[in-house]
C-alpha cells in the first residue's frame, strides 16, 4: 500500500515555507533555502540539531575557502577542482560530511556570480539560516510512538512465551526437531522495538532514557541468554525425572511471562528447584550425568534471565517513586 510518512509531510511543508520566506525577503537563489530544508529534516530532533550545526558550519567554511581561492586566484573550473581537493578532506576530518553537499551548492553560487561582495555573503547566510531554522521548526513535531512500542512489547512477550513453551516441550522430547521460528521472531521484535525506543529518546531533550528503551534492552539481554543455552539443550541424550521438573518450571515461567511481573516468586521457585536437585541421588549412568549437567547449565541461565527482569522492575519502580 502506498503511504506517506510524517517525515515526508514535514519535509514538503518545510521546503515550501523556506522558499516562501526566501522569496518574501527577495533573496537571490531562493530555491537554495528549500533545498537546505529538504536535506536537514531528520528522523529525530537530536539528529536535526546535530545535522543543522554540521551543515551551517560546513557552509560557512565553504564560503570562507571559496572567497580565499576565487578572489586570490581566478573563477575557473581548475579553481573549483582545487577547492574540492581541500574542502572535502577538511570537512571529513572535522566530522562535517553532512554539510559538504549544501556547502558546495553555496560555493557554486559564489562561483556563478564571478565576484564576492558583502551583500552576496549576507544573501547566502540568510538562505542557509532560513533553510536550517525552518527544518528545525517543522521537526519539533514528532508523532507519538507510545502505542507502537506498547504493541511491540506485547508481541515480544508473546513470541518469547512461545519460545519458552517450545523449549519445555523439547526438553520432554515431545518435539524431535528444534524450530527457531520463535527465536527469530523474538529477536526481530526486540531489534525493531529498540530502534523505535532509541528514536523516542532522541526526540526528548529532558530524559536520557525512557521506559521502553530500558525494557527492550532487558529483553535483548534475556534473548541473548536463551540463544546461548539452547544449543546445550538440543543435544540432550534422554529424559529423566529432572528433565520433567525443569520442563514444568519453564512452562510455568512462560505462562507467567508478563511486562508487569517482577519475577520474585519465579526466582524463589527456581531456587527451591535447585535445592531439590542437590538432595536427589547422584546420576547412575553417563547419559543421566550429561543430561543433568546440561539441565543445570540451563537453570543457571534461567536464574540470570529472571534476575534481569527483577533488576529492570526495581529500577523502573525506583524511578517512578522519584518522579
Buried (B, 14 or more C-beta within 10 A) or exposed (E): EEEEEEBEEBBBBBBEBBBBBBEEEEBBBBBBBBBBBBBBBBBBBBBBBBBBBBBBBBBBBBBEBBBEBBEEEEBEEEBBEEBBEEBBEBBEEEEBEBBBEBBBBBBBBBBEBEEBEEEBBEBBBBBBBBBBBBBBBBBEEBEEBEEBBEEBBEBBBBBBBBBBBBBBBBBBEEEEEBEEEBBEBBBEBBEBBBEBBBBBBBBBEEEEBBBBBBBBBBBBBBBBBBEEBBEBBEEBEEBBEBBEBBBBBBBBBBEBBEBEBBBEEBBEBBEEBEEEBEEEEEBEEEEBEBBBEBBBBBBBBBBEBBEBBBBBBEEBEEEEEEE
